[in-house]
Amino acid sequence: MLPATAVALGVLAALLAWPVPAALARARWPRRDPLAALVCWQAIGLAGGLSIIGALLVHGLAPWGHSLPEAWWHWVTWQPSTEPVRGDHWVAQTLAAVLAVELLGVLALSGVRTARTRRRHRALLELLVRPGGVPAERASAGETLLLDHPAPVAFCIPGARPLLVLSSGMVAELDGAQLDAVVAHERAHLREHHHLLLLPFVAWRAALPVLPAADRAHDGVRDLVEMRADDVALRSLSGPDPRRTLAVAIVAAAGGAGGQVPDGALAVTGGPVAVRVRRLLAPADPLPARARWAALSSAVALLLVPTLLLLLPAVV
């Protein structure tokens, strides 16, 4: 008989694998508060992993103790089980180990591959692209390169030595205020480390390609980091209509970016451009404080529930 704790964790894992991500992806409120929505997505990913692996562990180690910490300690110290050990217990232990190794291994591998790709792109750009060429007030020393290309292109490459790249076409096509908006957007990506928010979902999609929620989560987080970068950029912009300025810059960049943004980079044209432009030109009211705290509280609860179920004595 499965412990009730394992059943509860399994049910939570099933909810976080399909209906909850689907509901969040369809919701309209994340566009009003991308930061709160990003916190919710991170909680869904972490809680989902804890739940599915925890459900398997709780069932697999049930004969060795009445709580997961106790059972785990008895198991690793080779103490005898207090209940008969059946084949399904060994199967659950094996599946938990395989899934944990796969998720963590793919996460580590994705991080290594992405970092290697970014280093390669940076090395190529430093060889082929001339530094400078951007007005000093819009570029920090050592972090901005000018790409000699007629198409308007702008992107940043995160990492230990972050790099911001603007094409000569971008500099020529946009006026000063619009160029400021593009630079502010890219710097928001770098300052808030949005690549780290995306990495777990890149790994989730690679580890579980048959799970539709993995694609939905990745796309949702990718879109939200772009909206968040827009919001952060607006704070540093001046002028009579900074929203229109940024929207025009996004549309101009979208017309020339195509497939020219390298893998692992974050570009001003990322995410659904039309949605972002409408969001800038016709902004919705900010999410009420009560609703924002409800979303953040839900994210915290999502993390606490599986954690407590794993640490407290199991219910049979």
N, C-alpha and C positions, 0 to 999 in steps of 0.2 A: 504494500500500500504506500502510495506517495505521501510524504509529509505535506501538510497543508501549506507550509511555508514555500516548498518547492512549487506547488500548484499556483500560489499567489504570485510568485516571481515569474512563472511561465506565462500567466495571464497578462501580467504587466509587460513582459517582453513582447507578447503578441500585439498588445495595444500600441506599443511604441514602435513596432515594426511596420504597421500599416495605418490604422485609422487616425492616430494622433498626428503623424507627419502629414497625412493627407489633409486633415482639417486645418493644420497650421499653414500648409501651402496654399489652400484655397481662401484663407482668411484675408480680409482687407486691412485689418488694423496694423499688421507689420509695416506697411508703407508709411504709417503715421509715426511709428517709433521703431526704426530699424535696429537700434541698439538693444532694446528690450527683446525684440524678436530673435536677435542673434544669441542672446543669453538663453532663450527658450530652446533654440535649435541645439546649442551645445549641451544643455541638460538632457534633451531627448537622446542624443547620441551616447552620452556617458551612462545614463540610466538604462538605456536599452542594452548596452554591452554588459553592464553589471547584472541585469536581470536574467538574461539568457544564460550567461556563464554561471551565475549564482544558482539558478534553478537546477542546473545539471549537477553542480557541486553539492548542494544541499541533499539532493536525492542520492547521489553516488556515495557520499560519506556518512549518510544517516546511520549505518550500523556501528559507527565508531564514536558517536556522541550525540548529545541533545542540542548542541549548537554548532554552527560551522567552525568557529575558532577551536572549540574543544575537540570536535571530530577531526579537524585538520591536524591538530597537534598529536592526537593519538595515532593518526594514520602515518605521519612522517616519522614518528618515533617507534613505529612497528609494534604498537601495543595491540593486543587482540581485540577484535570487535566484540561488542556486548550483545549483538543480534546476528542472526545468520546473514551471510553475504551472498546475494544472488547474482546471477549474470547481468541483470539490468543495472545493478550498482556499478559493476566494472565498465559497462557500456557508457553509462552516464559520466563516469570519471574520464574515460577516454575522449568522449565528445567534448567535455569541458576543456580538457587540455589542448585538444586539436584546435578548437575555436579560439581559445585565448592566444595560442601561439600564432594562429593565422592572423587575427586582428592586430596584435601587437607587432608581429613580423611585417605585415603589409604596411602598417603605419610607419615603422622604422625605415622600411625599404622605400616607401613613397617620399619620406623626408630626405633620404640620402639621394635618391634619383633627382628630386626637384632641386636640391641644393647643387648637385653636379651640373644639371642643365643650366641653372642660373649662372654658375661660375663660368661655364663654357660660353654662354651668350655675352657675359660681361667681358671676357677676354677678347672675343671677336670684335665687340663694339669698340673696345679700347684700341684695337689695332686699326680698325677701319674708319672710326668716327673721330672727328676733331673735337677737342674740348672747347668749351666756351661758345661764343657765337650768340649767346642768350644775354640779354641785358643783365647787368650785375645784380640789380635789385630783384630779379626773378630767379636767380640761380645761386646756390651755395657752392663755394669752392670745392672742387673735387667730386661733386655728386651729379653734375649735369653735363650731358654731351649733346652736341648738335648733329643730327643725322642728315647728311646731304641727300635729300629725297624730296621730290616735288609734292608728294601726297601728304596731307596733314595727318601726322602720326604722333602720338604721345603715349608713353608707358613708363612704368617704373619696374625695376628689378630689385626685389627685397633681398636682404641678407646682411651679413656682418658689415659689408661695404655697400649700402644701398645706392642705386644708380637711377637717375631720372633722365630719360631720353626724349628729346623733342626733334622733330624733323624740320628742315628748312622750310618745307611747305607749310607746316603749322605756324611757324613764326611769321611767314610772309602773309598768310591768309587771315590770321586773327589780329584784331587790334590789341592794344595794350591791356585793356580790362579783360578781354576774353582770354588772352594768354595767361594773365594772372589767375583766372579761374581754373584753367587746365592745370597749371602748376600747383595750385592749392589742393585740387582734387587728388593729384598723384602724391603729394606730400602727406595728405590725410591717410592714404593707404600705408605709407611707410611709417608714419608716426604711431598709428594704432595697430601696426603689425597684423593687418588683415590676412596676410598669407598664412599665419598660424591658425586663424579661425577656419580657413578653408581646408587645411591639411587633413584633419581627421575625417572629413567627408570625402575627400579624394581617396583616402585609404578605405573608407567604408564601401564606396562604390567599387573599388578594385577588389576588395575581399569578398563582397557579396553581390556580384553582377546580376544575379537572377532576382534580386529583391528590388521591386519597383521603388520602394521607399528610399533606397540609397540614391537613385538618380534624382528623386524629388528633393531630398535633403540637400544634396550637392548644389542643385540649381537654385534652391531657395536661399541658401547661404551666400552663394555667388552674387545673386541679385541684391541681397540685403547689404553686403559690404560696399557695393557700388552706391546704393542709396545713402548709406552712412557716410561715405566719403563725400558725396554731394552736400550733405548737411554740414559736415565739418568745414568744407571749403567755403560755404556761404558765410560762416562766421567771420572769416578773415577778409571777405571782399567788401569793397566800398562802392560808391556810385549810386546813381538813382534807381537802378533796377538790377541788382546782382543776380536774381533768379533768371531773368531773361538772358543776361550775359552768359551765365553758365550753360543754359539750355542751348543757346546758339553755338557755343564752343563744342558742346557734345555732338550736336548735329553735324557740324563741320568736320569733326574728327571721324564720326561714323561714316561719312561719305568717302573718306580716303583710307581708312584703316584696313578694311578687308581682312586678309589673312596674314598681315605683315607684323602682327604683334607676336613675339616669340613665346614659346611655351614657358610657363612659370612666371610670366610677367603679369602685372595688373595694369589695365589700360582704362583710360577715361571712357572708352566705348564699351566697356564690359556691361553685362546684364542687359535687360530689355530696354533699349534706348528710348522707344516710344513711350513706355510707361514712365521712365525717369523724366522725360521732357514734360509730359503732362503733369507729373507730380510737382515739377518745379514751377510751371506756368500757372497751374491751378491747385495750389497747395491746400490739402485738407486741414482741418483743425487739429492741433496737437492732441495726442492721446491724453485723456484726463488722468490726473495723478492717481486717482483710485484704480483706474483700469491698468495703469502702468505697474502699480504695486501688486495688483492681482496677478499680472503676468509674471513678474519677477518672483512672487511668492510661489506660484505654481512651479516655476523652474527649480526653486530650492526644494520644494516638496518632492519633485520628481527624483532628485538626488538623494533625499533623506529616506524615502520609503524603501528602496532596495537596500540601502546601506543598513538601515535598522533591521530589516528582515534577515540580512546576512549575519548580523552581529548578535541579535537577541536569540534566546533559546528557540529552537524550531517547534512549531505546533504540529502535532501528529494528526 
